[in-house]
Amino acid sequence: MDGAEAKGGLMGRMARPASGGLTKYYWYPGERGDWVQAIAAVGSGLVTGVLVRAVSGSGLWGAVLGATVTAVLAGHTLGKRDAKALRGLTRIGAAEGGRAAWRGFVKGAGPVLAALLVYRSGGHGFVDGWVLPLVPGAAGALTHQAAMFLEQTAPDRIKRVSAPRRAMPVATRRVSTKDTPRPIAAAPPGPLPATTGQ
C-alpha cells in the first residue's frame, strides 16, 4: 500500500530517480490535478494581464482582466470541488474539514488580493477605486455558483436519477365477485355502418 492510499489520497507523490538505482519520493499536499488547475488559473491570468497591458498600455485594465480571468477559472474549479464535496458528505472528519477550510480561505483571500492589485494599479477615482476592484471577486463568485449548479445538474447525475427502476411487485388483494367488472357486450363483426358525406 502506498503512502497516498494510506493517507486517503490527500497527498500527492512525485518520484525522481537518484544515484545508485534509488528513487527519491517527494510528497506534496493535495492532488496533482488540483495543482495543475491552480497553476493554469494563475498563469492564464498573468498572460491575459500582460497581453492587455501590452496592447492597451493600461496597467489598470491589465490588472482587472488578468485578475478576472484567474478568479473565473479558480471559481469554476472550486465550485465543482464544493459540489462534489457536498454530494459525498456523509460525516465531517478532519480531512474534510481541512479541505473545506482551505477552499474557504482561498475563496476569501483571492478576491481581496485581486481587489488590492486592481486598486494599486490604477488611479483613485470612483470607478478605479471602488467599482473595478470588485469585478474579479464578483466574476469569481458568480462562476463558483454556476459551477456548483452545473455540477449538481450534470447529465450523468440526471441519468442516475431518471434511470429506469426495477419493476416493483404489484400489491395484490382479494377481489370479491361483486367488485368484478362485467364484460361489455361487443358488437358482432361485420361491415361498418355507412356514413353520410357532407
FENMOFEN-V341647 format. One line per field, one symbol per residue. ss: DSSP state (A for helix, B for strand, O for the rest). psi: psi as a letter, one per 40 degrees, with the letter a starting at -180 (. if undefined). burial: 1 if it has 9 or more other C-alpha atoms within 8 Angstrom, else 0. A space follows every 10 residues. Layout:
ss: ???
psi: ???
burial: ???
This chain:
ss: OOAAAAOOOO BBBBBBBOAA AOBBBBBBBO OAAAAAAAAA AAAAAAAAAA AAAAAAOOAA AAAAAAAAAA AAAAAAAAAA AAAAAAAOOO OOOAAAAAAA AAAAAAAAAA AAAAAAAAAA AOOOOAAAAA AAAAAAAAAA AAAAAAAAAA AAOOAAAAAA AAOOOOOOOO OOOOOOOOOO OOOOOOOOOO OOOOOOOO
psi: hiddddefee iihhhhiiif eihhhhiiia iddddddddd dddddddddd ddddddehdd dddddddddd dddddddddd dddddddehd ihaddddddd dddddddddd ddddddddde eaafaddddd ddeedddddd dddddddddd ddfidddddd deihiihihh hiihhiddeh iiihhiiiia iiiiihh.
burial: 0001000011 1110000000 0000000001 1000101100 1111111111 1110000111 1111111111 1111111111 0111000000 0000001000 0010001001 1101111110 1100000111 1111111011 1111111110 1000001100 0000000000 0000000000 0000000000 00000000
